[in-house]
Amino acid sequence: MKATVVVRPKEGILDPQGEAVEGSLRKLGFDVSRVRVGRVVDIELSAENNDEARGQIERMCTELLANPLIESVEVSLDGS
């Protein structure tokens, strides 16, 4: 099974990397109003079903991939 985990700063949390990218895009002439920078983690894992896979991914996020105090997580699963 494959999972894609998107981790990004929560709303209201300072995103200095996003602000730097936004400033650079404006200097290049792009009319952007806001940029948030996060990361994508692609994971291949063994699981009997989507519920088990989601449980494993949630544990991975809590223990390693994200800081739940300042980051939000979106998970999508592909059962192939």
Secondary structure by P-SEA (a helix, b strand, c coil): cbbbbbbbbccccccaaaaaaaaaaaaacccccccccbbbbbbbbbbccaaaaaaaaaaaaaccccccccbbbbbbbbcc
